[in-house]
Structures are given as structure tokens and as C-alpha cells.
Amino acid sequence: MDSECTILTWGQALNAAETHGALVNYEMDGVEISAPMLPPGTDLYTWRSQQSFDVTRSQGALPLLEVKKEYQLISKIRMNPEQSIYFKINTYDRNQHLVKEFILDESNPTFRYPETAQSYEISLVMKANHDFTFHWVALMPVDVIKRMRLSVSNDLNATWVQDQHPNMIALYLGRRDSESWLIPIKPHQTTVVVRLSPTELNDLSLAKSVLQKLITSIQRENTLELPLMINGYGYPMPQLIKMVNELIISAKKDR
């Protein structure tokens, strides 16, 4: 059965942490936050499945979820002190009334989406005064986590979801311009999503350098020589698909 994984990062929209005096330093691989004055229980950042485009100039960052299905959050966050933040998930009905609230941390990382829920939001919440570095958080069905291995590159450019017994590799090329992105998941398929920055998309030599490293890493992982399918992802990029095909052919000749 097809499914998906959603990767969430810290967007550029003004958020509660910044308006209450926290210092936020944006980097390509995440954000560094210093919040010594914020009280416990403060929502540091919130991702929503629905939001006003007129206010945020963007669509909701979260995907639709299946009712009664169990999901899990996996995150890469360096905290000081340890376990000083947690995730809060609020689910709402069609009238935006609260259906159920879930508190997720390392000891309780899963939740089951309520049958009457129509929308939801995920908040990163402060438990104690601290500094932390936020890289990413992944939202995945629990049944997918049991049979897949998720990895995200340090620069957030490449995301892998690897099946235990794949029979092919699907490569998706996309644009790095949003706070969340989806990784399509199919049984017996390893999926790789690569997001290129606007600078890389406007300079084919930079794009080629990034894609060359990607092809090298795929070949290193592809010990079974599985077939590779290449797709554009949310952005028309036939030139890049052609470039990847050429790089693959060149790499095979060099072997």
C-alpha cells in the first residue's frame, strides 16, 4: 500500500518564539534558538494542516492523515538541557473545535488520528529554559517505520526512505523553497528526494556538482544494481532529469 513521509523544517514566517524575545539564527541545516526568558509551556513553532494563505503566503505544511491510523514523530534536535522540549498535537473537527490533544516525547512518540478530526497542528513546545538546535522532524505512519529506514542529509538537501527489501530506487528532483516536503513511499521501493536551492537551479554547474555527489552515494548504496527511476517533483525540470541520466551513464562507463 502506498504511503508517504513528511519532513518538517523551521520556516521563515514570524513565530511566537521570536516575538517573545528568543534569538533565532537561521542556517541551511536548521536553526539555532536561544530562549532563556521564555516560560515553560511556550509554543516555539507550529506547523498546520490548514492556514490562511493571505496571512502566511503559503499553504498548510502538514499532509492529510488517515483516521484511526497510528503515526509517529521522528526528530533531529540537539537540546540543552536534554529532553527539554516536546511536541503537542491538537486535532480539530470541521468547526475547528478541539477533538483531542496529544503530548509526544521520547517516551511516547506516537498518536492515533481521531475519527472525527478534520485538521490538526503540530507544535514544538518548551519544557524548560534552554538553547537548542532544530534540524528537522518527520511525520510517518508507524507501520512504515517498522519496515523502512529514514535518513536526512546534514544539509537537508537529500532525504532517503529505504525499504528492507527493495526492487527499485525512485529518485525525485525538487525545489528547496518550503518548510515541508513529502517523500512518496511504495512497498519494495527505496525513495530518494533531492531538493535544489534556487541558486543551484539557476546555475547548472552547481546543480551538476550536487547531483554528481548524489549519484555517487546512490551507487554506493545500490549494491544490488536495482533499476533507477527519475522524476521531477513539484517543479518542471527536464534539464536536470536529462543531466542525471547522463551522469548515470557516465558513471557506469567509469566502473
PyRosetta script that sets phi, psi and omega in degrees:
from pyrosetta import init, pose_from_sequence

init()
pose = pose_from_sequence("MDSECTILTWGQALNAAETHGALVNYEMDGVEISAPMLPPGTDLYTWRSQQSFDVTRSQGALPLLEVKKEYQLISKIRMNPEQSIYFKINTYDRNQHLVKEFILDESNPTFRYPETAQSYEISLVMKANHDFTFHWVALMPVDVIKRMRLSVSNDLNATWVQDQHPNMIALYLGRRDSESWLIPIKPHQTTVVVRLSPTELNDLSLAKSVLQKLITSIQRENTLELPLMINGYGYPMPQLIKMVNELIISAKKDR")
pose.set_psi(1, 131.9)
pose.set_omega(1, 179.5)
pose.set_phi(2, -68.7)
pose.set_psi(2, 147.8)
pose.set_omega(2, 178.7)
pose.set_phi(3, -149.4)
pose.set_psi(3, -164.4)
pose.set_omega(3, 178.5)
pose.set_phi(4, -159.8)
pose.set_psi(4, 156.0)
pose.set_omega(4, 173.4)
pose.set_phi(5, -117.6)
pose.set_psi(5, 140.0)
pose.set_omega(5, 178.4)
pose.set_phi(6, -116.0)
pose.set_psi(6, 126.9)
pose.set_omega(6, 176.0)
pose.set_phi(7, -100.4)
pose.set_psi(7, 129.8)
pose.set_omega(7, -179.4)
pose.set_phi(8, -114.6)
pose.set_psi(8, 134.0)
pose.set_omega(8, 174.9)
pose.set_phi(9, -124.5)
pose.set_psi(9, 176.5)
pose.set_omega(9, -178.3)
pose.set_phi(10, -84.9)
pose.set_psi(10, 112.3)
pose.set_omega(10, -178.9)
pose.set_phi(11, -76.8)
pose.set_psi(11, -177.0)
pose.set_omega(11, -177.3)
pose.set_phi(12, -94.7)
pose.set_psi(12, -2.6)
pose.set_omega(12, -179.4)
pose.set_phi(13, -67.3)
pose.set_psi(13, 146.0)
pose.set_omega(13, 177.8)
pose.set_phi(14, -61.5)
pose.set_psi(14, 136.1)
pose.set_omega(14, -177.0)
pose.set_phi(15, -132.5)
pose.set_psi(15, 172.1)
pose.set_omega(15, -173.2)
pose.set_phi(16, -60.0)
pose.set_psi(16, -36.2)
pose.set_omega(16, -177.9)
pose.set_phi(17, -60.9)
pose.set_psi(17, -43.8)
pose.set_omega(17, -177.9)
pose.set_phi(18, -70.5)
pose.set_psi(18, -36.5)
pose.set_omega(18, -178.5)
pose.set_phi(19, -73.1)
pose.set_psi(19, -14.5)
pose.set_omega(19, 178.7)
pose.set_phi(20, -106.6)
pose.set_psi(20, 20.5)
pose.set_omega(20, 169.9)
pose.set_phi(21, 96.4)
pose.set_psi(21, 1.0)
pose.set_omega(21, 176.9)
pose.set_phi(22, -70.7)
pose.set_psi(22, 147.7)
pose.set_omega(22, 176.6)
pose.set_phi(23, -96.0)
pose.set_psi(23, 124.9)
pose.set_omega(23, -176.8)
pose.set_phi(24, -121.7)
pose.set_psi(24, 121.3)
pose.set_omega(24, 179.6)
pose.set_phi(25, -111.2)
pose.set_psi(25, 112.1)
pose.set_omega(25, -177.1)
pose.set_phi(26, -82.6)
pose.set_psi(26, 128.8)
pose.set_omega(26, 175.0)
pose.set_phi(27, -126.3)
pose.set_psi(27, 167.3)
pose.set_omega(27, -179.7)
pose.set_phi(28, -65.6)
pose.set_psi(28, -27.6)
pose.set_omega(28, -177.1)
pose.set_phi(29, -101.0)
pose.set_psi(29, 9.1)
pose.set_omega(29, 179.3)
pose.set_phi(30, 148.1)
pose.set_psi(30, -155.4)
pose.set_omega(30, 179.8)
pose.set_phi(31, -135.5)
pose.set_psi(31, 146.8)
pose.set_omega(31, 172.8)
pose.set_phi(32, -104.4)
pose.set_psi(32, 127.9)
pose.set_omega(32, -175.4)
pose.set_phi(33, -122.7)
pose.set_psi(33, 130.5)
pose.set_omega(33, 172.7)
pose.set_phi(34, -118.3)
pose.set_psi(34, 119.4)
pose.set_omega(34, -172.8)
pose.set_phi(35, -136.1)
pose.set_psi(35, 59.7)
pose.set_omega(35, -175.7)
pose.set_phi(36, -69.9)
pose.set_psi(36, -18.8)
pose.set_omega(36, -174.6)
pose.set_phi(37, -102.9)
pose.set_psi(37, -6.8)
pose.set_omega(37, -177.5)
pose.set_phi(38, -76.3)
pose.set_psi(38, 136.9)
pose.set_omega(38, 179.2)
pose.set_phi(39, -76.5)
pose.set_psi(39, 152.1)
pose.set_omega(39, 175.1)
pose.set_phi(40, -55.7)
pose.set_psi(40, 142.6)
pose.set_omega(40, -179.0)
pose.set_phi(41, 93.8)
pose.set_psi(41, -1.6)
pose.set_omega(41, 178.7)
pose.set_phi(42, -72.6)
pose.set_psi(42, 132.4)
pose.set_omega(42, 173.1)
pose.set_phi(43, -75.9)
pose.set_psi(43, 113.5)
pose.set_omega(43, -177.4)
pose.set_phi(44, -78.6)
pose.set_psi(44, -37.7)
pose.set_omega(44, -179.6)
pose.set_phi(45, -158.1)
pose.set_psi(45, 146.6)
pose.set_omega(45, -178.4)
pose.set_phi(46, -134.1)
pose.set_psi(46, 130.9)
pose.set_omega(46, 172.1)
pose.set_phi(47, -105.3)
pose.set_psi(47, 139.2)
pose.set_omega(47, -175.2)
pose.set_phi(48, -125.5)
pose.set_psi(48, 149.4)
pose.set_omega(48, 174.5)
pose.set_phi(49, -81.4)
pose.set_psi(49, -22.6)
pose.set_omega(49, 175.6)
pose.set_phi(50, -136.4)
pose.set_psi(50, 137.7)
pose.set_omega(50, 174.7)
pose.set_phi(51, -158.0)
pose.set_psi(51, 163.5)
pose.set_omega(51, -176.3)
pose.set_phi(52, -76.8)
pose.set_psi(52, 117.8)
pose.set_omega(52, 177.8)
pose.set_phi(53, -63.6)
pose.set_psi(53, -33.7)
pose.set_omega(53, -179.5)
pose.set_phi(54, -63.1)
pose.set_psi(54, -29.4)
pose.set_omega(54, -178.3)
pose.set_phi(55, -88.7)
pose.set_psi(55, -47.2)
pose.set_omega(55, -172.8)
pose.set_phi(56, -98.0)
pose.set_psi(56, -14.5)
pose.set_omega(56, -175.3)
pose.set_phi(57, 60.0)
pose.set_psi(57, 28.9)
pose.set_omega(57, 177.8)
pose.set_phi(58, -152.3)
pose.set_psi(58, 160.8)
pose.set_omega(58, 176.2)
pose.set_phi(59, -83.8)
pose.set_psi(59, 174.1)
pose.set_omega(59, 177.8)
pose.set_phi(60, -59.9)
pose.set_psi(60, 143.4)
pose.set_omega(60, -177.0)
pose.set_phi(61, -84.6)
pose.set_psi(61, -16.7)
pose.set_omega(61, -172.8)
pose.set_phi(62, -101.4)
pose.set_psi(62, 147.5)
pose.set_omega(62, 179.7)
pose.set_phi(63, -81.4)
pose.set_psi(63, 166.3)
pose.set_omega(63, 170.2)
pose.set_phi(64, -68.3)
pose.set_psi(64, 142.9)
pose.set_omega(64, 179.3)
pose.set_phi(65, -114.8)
pose.set_psi(65, 154.5)
pose.set_omega(65, 177.9)
pose.set_phi(66, -86.0)
pose.set_psi(66, 132.5)
pose.set_omega(66, 180.0)
pose.set_phi(67, -64.2)
pose.set_psi(67, 145.8)
pose.set_omega(67, 179.6)
pose.set_phi(68, 67.4)
pose.set_psi(68, 1.2)
pose.set_omega(68, -180.0)
pose.set_phi(69, -87.7)
pose.set_psi(69, 144.2)
pose.set_omega(69, -178.1)
pose.set_phi(70, -93.2)
pose.set_psi(70, 132.2)
pose.set_omega(70, -178.5)
pose.set_phi(71, -124.2)
pose.set_psi(71, 160.5)
pose.set_omega(71, 179.7)
pose.set_phi(72, -136.9)
pose.set_psi(72, 147.8)
pose.set_omega(72, 173.2)
pose.set_phi(73, -103.3)
pose.set_psi(73, 131.1)
pose.set_omega(73, 174.1)
pose.set_phi(74, -120.7)
pose.set_psi(74, 130.5)
pose.set_omega(74, -174.5)
pose.set_phi(75, -134.7)
pose.set_psi(75, 157.5)
pose.set_omega(75, 171.0)
pose.set_phi(76, -119.6)
pose.set_psi(76, 100.3)
pose.set_omega(76, -177.5)
pose.set_phi(77, -139.6)
pose.set_psi(77, 128.0)
pose.set_omega(77, 173.7)
pose.set_phi(78, -96.0)
pose.set_psi(78, 118.9)
pose.set_omega(78, -173.3)
pose.set_phi(79, -112.9)
pose.set_psi(79, 148.4)
pose.set_omega(79, 173.9)
pose.set_phi(80, -140.8)
pose.set_psi(80, 105.1)
pose.set_omega(80, 3.8)
pose.set_phi(81, -78.8)
pose.set_psi(81, 172.4)
pose.set_omega(81, 179.6)
pose.set_phi(82, -62.2)
pose.set_psi(82, 147.7)
pose.set_omega(82, 177.0)
pose.set_phi(83, 55.0)
pose.set_psi(83, 38.5)
pose.set_omega(83, -177.2)
pose.set_phi(84, -99.8)
pose.set_psi(84, 3.3)
pose.set_omega(84, 172.3)
pose.set_phi(85, -136.7)
pose.set_psi(85, 160.9)
pose.set_omega(85, 177.8)
pose.set_phi(86, -146.0)
pose.set_psi(86, 172.2)
pose.set_omega(86, 178.2)
pose.set_phi(87, -106.9)
pose.set_psi(87, 139.4)
pose.set_omega(87, 175.3)
pose.set_phi(88, -119.1)
pose.set_psi(88, 130.0)
pose.set_omega(88, 178.7)
pose.set_phi(89, -117.7)
pose.set_psi(89, 120.1)
pose.set_omega(89, 175.4)
pose.set_phi(90, -107.6)
pose.set_psi(90, 131.0)
pose.set_omega(90, 177.4)
pose.set_phi(91, -112.4)
pose.set_psi(91, 145.2)
pose.set_omega(91, -174.2)
pose.set_phi(92, -131.4)
pose.set_psi(92, 152.2)
pose.set_omega(92, 175.4)
pose.set_phi(93, -86.4)
pose.set_psi(93, -172.7)
pose.set_omega(93, -175.1)
pose.set_phi(94, -65.3)
pose.set_psi(94, -20.8)
pose.set_omega(94, 178.1)
pose.set_phi(95, -97.3)
pose.set_psi(95, 12.3)
pose.set_omega(95, -179.9)
pose.set_phi(96, 64.3)
pose.set_psi(96, 27.1)
pose.set_omega(96, 171.2)
pose.set_phi(97, -88.1)
pose.set_psi(97, 141.2)
pose.set_omega(97, -178.5)
pose.set_phi(98, -63.9)
pose.set_psi(98, 127.0)
pose.set_omega(98, 176.7)
pose.set_phi(99, -92.2)
pose.set_psi(99, -52.0)
pose.set_omega(99, -179.2)
pose.set_phi(100, -160.9)
pose.set_psi(100, 146.5)
pose.set_omega(100, 176.3)
pose.set_phi(101, -112.3)
pose.set_psi(101, 137.0)
pose.set_omega(101, 177.6)
pose.set_phi(102, -119.7)
pose.set_psi(102, 137.9)
pose.set_omega(102, 173.7)
pose.set_phi(103, -110.7)
pose.set_psi(103, 120.2)
pose.set_omega(103, -176.4)
pose.set_phi(104, -117.5)
pose.set_psi(104, 134.0)
pose.set_omega(104, 173.0)
pose.set_phi(105, -145.9)
pose.set_psi(105, -167.4)
pose.set_omega(105, -176.1)
pose.set_phi(106, -62.2)
pose.set_psi(106, -32.0)
pose.set_omega(106, -179.1)
pose.set_phi(107, -84.1)
pose.set_psi(107, -16.6)
pose.set_omega(107, -178.5)
pose.set_phi(108, -144.1)
pose.set_psi(108, 78.6)
pose.set_omega(108, -170.8)
pose.set_phi(109, -93.4)
pose.set_psi(109, 2.4)
pose.set_omega(109, -173.4)
pose.set_phi(110, -119.5)
pose.set_psi(110, 160.3)
pose.set_omega(110, 174.0)
pose.set_phi(111, -151.0)
pose.set_psi(111, 156.8)
pose.set_omega(111, 178.3)
pose.set_phi(112, -112.2)
pose.set_psi(112, 123.2)
pose.set_omega(112, -174.3)
pose.set_phi(113, -68.5)
pose.set_psi(113, 123.6)
pose.set_omega(113, -174.6)
pose.set_phi(114, -64.4)
pose.set_psi(114, 151.9)
pose.set_omega(114, -177.2)
pose.set_phi(115, -65.2)
pose.set_psi(115, -33.5)
pose.set_omega(115, -176.0)
pose.set_phi(116, -93.9)
pose.set_psi(116, 3.1)
pose.set_omega(116, -177.6)
pose.set_phi(117, -76.3)
pose.set_psi(117, 139.3)
pose.set_omega(117, 177.5)
pose.set_phi(118, -115.5)
pose.set_psi(118, -20.5)
pose.set_omega(118, 178.4)
pose.set_phi(119, -155.1)
pose.set_psi(119, 169.2)
pose.set_omega(119, -178.4)
pose.set_phi(120, -160.5)
pose.set_psi(120, 168.6)
pose.set_omega(120, 175.9)
pose.set_phi(121, -144.7)
pose.set_psi(121, 150.0)
pose.set_omega(121, 179.0)
pose.set_phi(122, -117.4)
pose.set_psi(122, 124.6)
pose.set_omega(122, 179.7)
pose.set_phi(123, -116.7)
pose.set_psi(123, 139.4)
pose.set_omega(123, 171.1)
pose.set_phi(124, -90.7)
pose.set_psi(124, 119.7)
pose.set_omega(124, -169.2)
pose.set_phi(125, -118.7)
pose.set_psi(125, 140.4)
pose.set_omega(125, 179.8)
pose.set_phi(126, -81.1)
pose.set_psi(126, 129.4)
pose.set_omega(126, 175.8)
pose.set_phi(127, -100.1)
pose.set_psi(127, -32.2)
pose.set_omega(127, -179.5)
pose.set_phi(128, -149.8)
pose.set_psi(128, 156.2)
pose.set_omega(128, 178.0)
pose.set_phi(129, -60.3)
pose.set_psi(129, 132.9)
pose.set_omega(129, -171.6)
pose.set_phi(130, -168.1)
pose.set_psi(130, 172.4)
pose.set_omega(130, 165.4)
pose.set_phi(131, -113.2)
pose.set_psi(131, 149.0)
pose.set_omega(131, 174.6)
pose.set_phi(132, -156.8)
pose.set_psi(132, 159.8)
pose.set_omega(132, 175.4)
pose.set_phi(133, -116.3)
pose.set_psi(133, 118.5)
pose.set_omega(133, -178.6)
pose.set_phi(134, -100.9)
pose.set_psi(134, 125.8)
pose.set_omega(134, 178.4)
pose.set_phi(135, -104.8)
pose.set_psi(135, -58.2)
pose.set_omega(135, -179.4)
pose.set_phi(136, -166.3)
pose.set_psi(136, 164.0)
pose.set_omega(136, 170.3)
pose.set_phi(137, -137.4)
pose.set_psi(137, 140.5)
pose.set_omega(137, -179.8)
pose.set_phi(138, -113.1)
pose.set_psi(138, 138.1)
pose.set_omega(138, 175.7)
pose.set_phi(139, -110.8)
pose.set_psi(139, 116.7)
pose.set_omega(139, -175.4)
pose.set_phi(140, -139.9)
pose.set_psi(140, 148.2)
pose.set_omega(140, 171.1)
pose.set_phi(141, -64.1)
pose.set_psi(141, 141.6)
pose.set_omega(141, -178.1)
pose.set_phi(142, -60.4)
pose.set_psi(142, -38.6)
pose.set_omega(142, -178.7)
pose.set_phi(143, -65.3)
pose.set_psi(143, -28.7)
pose.set_omega(143, 176.9)
pose.set_phi(144, -73.1)
pose.set_psi(144, -40.7)
pose.set_omega(144, 179.8)
pose.set_phi(145, -59.1)
pose.set_psi(145, -33.5)
pose.set_omega(145, -177.2)
pose.set_phi(146, -69.4)
pose.set_psi(146, -23.6)
pose.set_omega(146, -177.0)
pose.set_phi(147, -119.9)
pose.set_psi(147, -0.1)
pose.set_omega(147, -178.2)
pose.set_phi(148, -126.0)
pose.set_psi(148, 155.6)
pose.set_omega(148, 174.8)
pose.set_phi(149, -118.7)
pose.set_psi(149, 124.1)
pose.set_omega(149, -177.8)
pose.set_phi(150, -98.6)
pose.set_psi(150, 136.5)
pose.set_omega(150, 172.2)
pose.set_phi(151, -145.1)
pose.set_psi(151, 142.4)
pose.set_omega(151, 179.9)
pose.set_phi(152, -126.0)
pose.set_psi(152, 131.4)
pose.set_omega(152, -178.6)
pose.set_phi(153, -65.1)
pose.set_psi(153, 156.3)
pose.set_omega(153, -177.1)
pose.set_phi(154, -60.9)
pose.set_psi(154, -31.3)
pose.set_omega(154, 180.0)
pose.set_phi(155, -88.9)
pose.set_psi(155, 3.9)
pose.set_omega(155, 179.7)
pose.set_phi(156, 65.7)
pose.set_psi(156, 13.8)
pose.set_omega(156, -179.0)
pose.set_phi(157, -81.8)
pose.set_psi(157, -32.1)
pose.set_omega(157, -174.4)
pose.set_phi(158, -127.0)
pose.set_psi(158, 134.3)
pose.set_omega(158, 177.1)
pose.set_phi(159, -123.8)
pose.set_psi(159, 131.0)
pose.set_omega(159, 179.5)
pose.set_phi(160, -115.6)
pose.set_psi(160, 135.5)
pose.set_omega(160, 166.2)
pose.set_phi(161, -124.9)
pose.set_psi(161, 107.9)
pose.set_omega(161, -171.0)
pose.set_phi(162, -105.0)
pose.set_psi(162, 124.7)
pose.set_omega(162, 176.1)
pose.set_phi(163, -76.3)
pose.set_psi(163, 150.6)
pose.set_omega(163, 179.2)
pose.set_phi(164, -66.9)
pose.set_psi(164, -32.5)
pose.set_omega(164, -178.1)
pose.set_phi(165, -134.8)
pose.set_psi(165, 70.2)
pose.set_omega(165, -175.9)
pose.set_phi(166, -77.0)
pose.set_psi(166, 152.4)
pose.set_omega(166, 171.6)
pose.set_phi(167, -117.8)
pose.set_psi(167, 1.9)
pose.set_omega(167, 175.2)
pose.set_phi(168, -163.9)
pose.set_psi(168, 166.2)
pose.set_omega(168, 176.0)
pose.set_phi(169, -122.6)
pose.set_psi(169, 128.0)
pose.set_omega(169, 177.7)
pose.set_phi(170, -108.1)
pose.set_psi(170, 121.4)
pose.set_omega(170, 179.7)
pose.set_phi(171, -107.6)
pose.set_psi(171, 124.9)
pose.set_omega(171, 178.9)
pose.set_phi(172, -114.1)
pose.set_psi(172, 128.3)
pose.set_omega(172, 177.0)
pose.set_phi(173, -103.7)
pose.set_psi(173, 127.4)
pose.set_omega(173, -178.1)
pose.set_phi(174, -139.8)
pose.set_psi(174, -175.7)
pose.set_omega(174, -177.4)
pose.set_phi(175, -108.4)
pose.set_psi(175, 136.2)
pose.set_omega(175, -179.1)
pose.set_phi(176, -90.3)
pose.set_psi(176, 90.6)
pose.set_omega(176, -176.1)
pose.set_phi(177, -148.3)
pose.set_psi(177, 20.1)
pose.set_omega(177, -179.7)
pose.set_phi(178, -146.6)
pose.set_psi(178, 167.5)
pose.set_omega(178, -177.6)
pose.set_phi(179, -85.4)
pose.set_psi(179, -3.6)
pose.set_omega(179, 178.3)
pose.set_phi(180, -147.9)
pose.set_psi(180, 155.3)
pose.set_omega(180, 174.7)
pose.set_phi(181, -152.4)
pose.set_psi(181, 152.8)
pose.set_omega(181, -176.4)
pose.set_phi(182, -100.5)
pose.set_psi(182, 143.5)
pose.set_omega(182, 171.9)
pose.set_phi(183, -114.8)
pose.set_psi(183, 109.0)
pose.set_omega(183, 177.3)
pose.set_phi(184, -63.4)
pose.set_psi(184, 138.0)
pose.set_omega(184, -178.0)
pose.set_phi(185, -125.9)
pose.set_psi(185, 127.8)
pose.set_omega(185, 175.6)
pose.set_phi(186, -128.3)
pose.set_psi(186, 149.6)
pose.set_omega(186, 179.1)
pose.set_phi(187, -57.8)
pose.set_psi(187, 139.2)
pose.set_omega(187, 176.5)
pose.set_phi(188, 60.6)
pose.set_psi(188, 32.7)
pose.set_omega(188, 178.3)
pose.set_phi(189, -135.7)
pose.set_psi(189, 130.9)
pose.set_omega(189, 170.4)
pose.set_phi(190, -91.7)
pose.set_psi(190, 128.4)
pose.set_omega(190, -176.6)
pose.set_phi(191, -112.2)
pose.set_psi(191, 133.9)
pose.set_omega(191, 176.4)
pose.set_phi(192, -124.8)
pose.set_psi(192, 122.9)
pose.set_omega(192, 176.6)
pose.set_phi(193, -111.8)
pose.set_psi(193, 123.6)
pose.set_omega(193, 179.6)
pose.set_phi(194, -115.9)
pose.set_psi(194, 127.1)
pose.set_omega(194, 179.9)
pose.set_phi(195, -113.5)
pose.set_psi(195, 124.2)
pose.set_omega(195, 179.8)
pose.set_phi(196, -100.7)
pose.set_psi(196, 142.0)
pose.set_omega(196, -180.0)
pose.set_phi(197, -73.9)
pose.set_psi(197, 160.1)
pose.set_omega(197, 175.8)
pose.set_phi(198, -54.5)
pose.set_psi(198, -37.1)
pose.set_omega(198, 178.5)
pose.set_phi(199, -62.9)
pose.set_psi(199, -43.3)
pose.set_omega(199, 179.5)
pose.set_phi(200, -68.3)
pose.set_psi(200, -37.3)
pose.set_omega(200, 178.8)
pose.set_phi(201, -67.2)
pose.set_psi(201, -28.5)
pose.set_omega(201, -180.0)
pose.set_phi(202, -88.4)
pose.set_psi(202, -5.8)
pose.set_omega(202, 179.7)
pose.set_phi(203, -132.4)
pose.set_psi(203, 101.3)
pose.set_omega(203, -174.2)
pose.set_phi(204, -63.5)
pose.set_psi(204, -25.8)
pose.set_omega(204, 178.0)
pose.set_phi(205, -68.7)
pose.set_psi(205, -38.9)
pose.set_omega(205, 175.6)
pose.set_phi(206, -66.9)
pose.set_psi(206, -43.8)
pose.set_omega(206, 179.0)
pose.set_phi(207, -60.3)
pose.set_psi(207, -41.4)
pose.set_omega(207, -179.4)
pose.set_phi(208, -63.2)
pose.set_psi(208, -39.2)
pose.set_omega(208, 179.3)
pose.set_phi(209, -63.1)
pose.set_psi(209, -43.8)
pose.set_omega(209, 178.4)
pose.set_phi(210, -63.4)
pose.set_psi(210, -45.6)
pose.set_omega(210, -176.8)
pose.set_phi(211, -70.2)
pose.set_psi(211, -31.4)
pose.set_omega(211, 177.2)
pose.set_phi(212, -62.7)
pose.set_psi(212, -44.2)
pose.set_omega(212, 177.5)
pose.set_phi(213, -63.4)
pose.set_psi(213, -37.9)
pose.set_omega(213, 179.8)
pose.set_phi(214, -63.9)
pose.set_psi(214, -47.5)
pose.set_omega(214, -179.3)
pose.set_phi(215, -60.8)
pose.set_psi(215, -39.2)
pose.set_omega(215, 177.8)
pose.set_phi(216, -61.4)
pose.set_psi(216, -43.6)
pose.set_omega(216, -179.9)
pose.set_phi(217, -68.5)
pose.set_psi(217, -37.0)
pose.set_omega(217, 177.7)
pose.set_phi(218, -64.9)
pose.set_psi(218, -42.7)
pose.set_omega(218, 178.9)
pose.set_phi(219, -63.1)
pose.set_psi(219, -36.7)
pose.set_omega(219, 179.2)
pose.set_phi(220, -64.8)
pose.set_psi(220, -38.1)
pose.set_omega(220, 179.2)
pose.set_phi(221, -79.4)
pose.set_psi(221, -28.1)
pose.set_omega(221, -172.4)
pose.set_phi(222, -86.4)
pose.set_psi(222, 61.7)
pose.set_omega(222, -178.1)
pose.set_phi(223, -68.7)
pose.set_psi(223, -22.3)
pose.set_omega(223, 179.7)
pose.set_phi(224, -88.5)
pose.set_psi(224, 0.4)
pose.set_omega(224, -179.0)
pose.set_phi(225, 54.2)
pose.set_psi(225, 51.3)
pose.set_omega(225, 179.2)
pose.set_phi(226, -72.0)
pose.set_psi(226, 151.9)
pose.set_omega(226, 176.4)
pose.set_phi(227, -64.1)
pose.set_psi(227, 146.4)
pose.set_omega(227, -177.0)
pose.set_phi(228, -116.2)
pose.set_psi(228, 123.8)
pose.set_omega(228, 177.5)
pose.set_phi(229, -107.9)
pose.set_psi(229, 130.9)
pose.set_omega(229, -175.0)
pose.set_phi(230, -113.5)
pose.set_psi(230, 133.2)
pose.set_omega(230, -177.0)
pose.set_phi(231, -134.9)
pose.set_psi(231, 146.9)
pose.set_omega(231, 165.7)
pose.set_phi(232, -78.9)
pose.set_psi(232, 146.0)
pose.set_omega(232, -172.5)
pose.set_phi(233, -129.1)
pose.set_psi(233, 97.7)
pose.set_omega(233, 174.8)
pose.set_phi(234, 71.8)
pose.set_psi(234, 11.3)
pose.set_omega(234, -177.5)
pose.set_phi(235, -160.8)
pose.set_psi(235, 129.7)
pose.set_omega(235, -178.5)
pose.set_phi(236, -68.9)
pose.set_psi(236, 114.3)
pose.set_omega(236, -177.3)
pose.set_phi(237, -143.2)
pose.set_psi(237, 56.9)
pose.set_omega(237, 178.8)
pose.set_phi(238, -60.0)
pose.set_psi(238, -31.6)
pose.set_omega(238, 179.3)
pose.set_phi(239, -62.3)
pose.set_psi(239, -40.6)
pose.set_omega(239, -178.9)
pose.set_phi(240, -72.7)
pose.set_psi(240, -36.8)
pose.set_omega(240, 176.7)
pose.set_phi(241, -62.4)
pose.set_psi(241, -41.6)
pose.set_omega(241, 177.2)
pose.set_phi(242, -63.1)
pose.set_psi(242, -41.0)
pose.set_omega(242, -179.9)
pose.set_phi(243, -62.8)
pose.set_psi(243, -42.8)
pose.set_omega(243, 179.2)
pose.set_phi(244, -62.5)
pose.set_psi(244, -44.1)
pose.set_omega(244, 178.3)
pose.set_phi(245, -59.0)
pose.set_psi(245, -41.3)
pose.set_omega(245, 179.0)
pose.set_phi(246, -66.6)
pose.set_psi(246, -39.8)
pose.set_omega(246, 178.2)
pose.set_phi(247, -65.1)
pose.set_psi(247, -37.8)
pose.set_omega(247, 178.6)
pose.set_phi(248, -66.0)
pose.set_psi(248, -45.3)
pose.set_omega(248, 179.3)
pose.set_phi(249, -61.8)
pose.set_psi(249, -43.5)
pose.set_omega(249, 179.7)
pose.set_phi(250, -63.1)
pose.set_psi(250, -40.8)
pose.set_omega(250, -179.5)
pose.set_phi(251, -65.6)
pose.set_psi(251, -37.7)
pose.set_omega(251, 179.3)
pose.set_phi(252, -66.3)
pose.set_psi(252, -36.5)
pose.set_omega(252, 179.4)
pose.set_phi(253, -67.3)
pose.set_psi(253, -31.8)
pose.set_omega(253, -177.6)
pose.set_phi(254, -79.9)
pose.set_psi(254, -11.7)
pose.set_omega(254, -177.2)
pose.set_phi(255, -76.8)
pose.dump_pdb("model.pdb")
